[in-house]
Amino acid sequence: KYVLLRTFEEGHIEVDIDLYNNVDDTLEVMVSGLHSVCVIRSRVDNLETALTITADAKEAGLRIPIIVLMDLASTQHEQELINSGAIAAIPWDGTQNEMLRNVVRMAMIMQETEEKVRRSNNRLAQDLLTTQDMRERAESINIQYVELAEEYALAKDELEKLNQEKNKFFSIIAHDLKSPFTSLLGFTGILDELAGNLSSDKVKEYSSHIHESATRVFKLLENLL
C-alpha cells in the first residue's frame, strides 16, 4: 500500500488506497462500487488468486478496471490475465512508477468513458419513450454517443500502445544486460582455466576486456536505477 501511495505521490496524484488480502473481501468491495480501479499484486506463487478475482469480476459484470502487477514478465501469464478480465498485466518490482501511473490513468479514462456511454444510452432510451421531438433528440444524442465511442477507442488504443512500449522496453533491457555478460563470462573462464599458461600481455588484454564489459554493465544498471 505504501509503495503504491509513494508511486502516485511522486506523480503529484492524490489517491486513497484500501488494502484487501483475500478474494472474498476484494470482490465484495468491488461490488460496492466505491473504488475507481482495482490493482492486484500477483506473485509467482499466487497467480490463481489474480485469475480468480478477474474471472469472477468479469462473470459478475463488474465494470471496475483491474490491473495486475506481476513479479516477472511472462507473455503467457499476461495473456491469461487479460483473457480472464484484466485490462492490463505488467511486470512490477516497485521501480516502474511512471508506467504504472500511466496505466492507471488510462484505466480511469476508459472507465469514465464507459460510464459516459452508459449514461448516454440510458438518456437515449428515456428520451425515445418520453419526448415528442423524438427524432431531433435522438440525432443529438447519437452524435454525443459517437464522440464518446471515439474517445473510448482512443483510450483503448493508447493503453495498447503503452503495453507494447512496456514489452519493447523489457526486451531492450534483457538484451543489453546479457550482451556484456557474454564477454565477462568468456574472458573470466579463460583466466580461470589457463591463467598459469598465459603471458602477462594476454592477462592484461583479457583483464582490459573484462573491465570494459563490467563498466558497460555498471553504466547500464546505473542508468536504469
Secondary structure, DSSP 4 states (H G I P E B T S, - for coil): -HHHHHHHHHTT---------SHHHHHHHHHHT--S-EEEEE-GGGHHHHHHHHHHHHHTT----EEEEESS--HHHHHHHHHHT-SEEEE-SS--HHHHHHHHHHHHHHHHHHHHHHHHHHHHHHHHHH-S-HHHHHHHHHHHHHHHHHHHHHHHHHHHHHHHHHHHHHHHHHHHHHHHHHHHHHHHHHHHHHGGGS-HHHHHHHHHHHHHHHHHHHHHHHHH-
